Amino acid sequence: MASPVVEVRDLVKKFGDRTVLNRLNLDIGRGEFVALLGRSGSGKSTLLKVLAGLDQEVEGTASVGGTVSVAFQQPRLLPWRKVWRNIVLGLHQDNDRAVAEKALAEVRLSEHADKWPLTLSGGEAQRVSLARALVREPDLLLLDEPFGALDALTRLAMHRLVEDLWRTHQPAVLLVTHDVDEALVLADRILVLGEGHIVAEHVLGQPRPRKAADHAEVRSRVLADLGVTEGAPA
Ligand SMILES: Nc1ncnc2c1ncn2[C@@H]1O[C@H](COP(=O)(O)OP(=O)(O)OP(=O)(O)O)[C@@H](O)[C@H]1O
């Protein structure tokens, strides 16, 4: 892989006596879209926190070549700042309304610039959160179950939006999800976390959009990796 944006080598993360990540290795290429699946408690969010630089008490190395933005399941907007000010919060040009408006147009929320976050729907708030992440033009975008709290139709619309934004901005993406179908639609590569490290990798075919039929076989294999009997929820 030419100059990976993420290089993780023998990463170990312990909480007290408990080893959550155990000699984990991972490379992500520039502009690559990777989905990370794993059973509840397998350490997905822990890995994202390490990559975001929020947890540095680890053994091994986790290097990121460039800037990182994170979007979480909960949008985490500041309720006392209008939507546009949330987007540019902390940027060096954080009074730059034009920057915020461009980002809002990209997530199709132009008319919401002057609203308060608490007046937004869940899907709208999540789009603001994406705009805030992308306005920093990150080399790596970490998405921690960003669509998990949304209804099914909104989630489908978000998938299309994220794919558009990914094509426009071309960050590498690491998406944590419980939804195998979401991973199949969005990712170039699906990784399965178990026993503290990557236990399976599935490379998905190009070009996009792939056909549903092409997904069926990979879907079965990912579910088997997760120890889920097909037909049962992951
Ligand atoms: N700050 C902490 N202190 C102690 N234990 C923690 C801490 N953070 C996470 N853990 C433990 O580490 C394990 C992995 O947690 P993590 O949140 O990374 O899992 P996950 O795969 O993201 O789970 P889920 O899919 O349910 O969100 C869990 O057993 C959790 O209880």
The ligand as an SDF file (V2000), in Angstrom:
LIG
                    3D

 31 33  0  0  0  0  0  0  0  0999 V2000
  -12.4350    3.9330   30.1500 N   0  0  0  0  0  0  0  0  0  0  0  0
  -12.6110    2.6160   30.3120 C   0  0  0  0  0  0  0  0  0  0  0  0
  -12.3200    2.0030   31.4740 N   0  0  0  0  0  0  0  0  0  0  0  0
  -12.4790    0.6730   31.6270 C   0  0  0  0  0  0  0  0  0  0  0  0
  -12.9200   -0.1580   30.6670 N   0  0  0  0  0  0  0  0  0  0  0  0
  -13.2290    0.3920   29.4800 C   0  0  0  0  0  0  0  0  0  0  0  0
  -13.0990    1.7920   29.2420 C   0  0  0  0  0  0  0  0  0  0  0  0
  -13.4720    2.0490   27.9650 N   0  0  0  0  0  0  0  0  0  0  0  0
  -13.8360    0.8500   27.4380 C   0  0  0  0  0  0  0  0  0  0  0  0
  -13.6780   -0.1290   28.3330 N   0  0  0  0  0  0  0  0  0  0  0  0
  -13.9510   -1.5580   28.1260 C   0  0  0  0  0  0  0  0  0  0  0  0
  -13.2470   -1.9800   26.9800 O   0  0  0  0  0  0  0  0  0  0  0  0
  -14.0370   -2.8970   26.2180 C   0  0  0  0  0  0  0  0  0  0  0  0
  -14.1580   -2.3940   24.7960 C   0  0  0  0  0  0  0  0  0  0  0  0
  -14.9620   -1.2420   24.7870 O   0  0  0  0  0  0  0  0  0  0  0  0
  -15.3210   -0.4850   23.4420 P   0  0  0  0  0  0  0  0  0  0  0  0
  -16.2340    0.6400   23.7950 O   0  0  0  0  0  0  0  0  0  0  0  0
  -14.0830   -0.1610   22.7110 O   0  0  0  0  0  0  0  0  0  0  0  0
  -16.1050   -1.6270   22.6550 O   0  0  0  0  0  0  0  0  0  0  0  0
  -16.9420   -1.5340   21.2990 P   0  0  0  0  0  0  0  0  0  0  0  0
  -16.4700   -2.6310   20.4270 O   0  0  0  0  0  0  0  0  0  0  0  0
  -16.8640   -0.1490   20.7520 O   0  0  0  0  0  0  0  0  0  0  0  0
  -18.3900   -1.8550   21.8390 O   0  0  0  0  0  0  0  0  0  0  0  0
  -19.8530   -1.4260   21.3010 P   0  0  0  0  0  0  0  0  0  0  0  0
  -20.0040   -2.0840   19.9750 O   0  0  0  0  0  0  0  0  0  0  0  0
  -20.7780   -1.9920   22.3220 O   0  0  0  0  0  0  0  0  0  0  0  0
  -19.8820    0.0780   21.2220 O   0  0  0  0  0  0  0  0  0  0  0  0
  -15.3600   -3.0220   26.9400 C   0  0  0  0  0  0  0  0  0  0  0  0
  -15.3400   -4.1930   27.7110 O   0  0  0  0  0  0  0  0  0  0  0  0
  -15.4170   -1.7870   27.8030 C   0  0  0  0  0  0  0  0  0  0  0  0
  -16.1470   -2.0620   28.9850 O   0  0  0  0  0  0  0  0  0  0  0  0
  1  2  1  0
  2  3  1  0
  2  7  2  0
  3  4  2  0
  4  5  1  0
  5  6  2  0
  6  7  1  0
  6 10  1  0
  7  8  1  0
  8  9  2  0
  9 10  1  0
 10 11  1  0
 11 12  1  0
 11 30  1  0
 12 13  1  0
 13 14  1  0
 13 28  1  0
 14 15  1  0
 15 16  1  0
 16 17  2  0
 16 18  1  0
 16 19  1  0
 19 20  1  0
 20 21  2  0
 20 22  1  0
 20 23  1  0
 23 24  1  0
 24 25  2  0
 24 26  1  0
 24 27  1  0
 28 29  1  0
 28 30  1  0
 30 31  1  0
M  END
$$$$
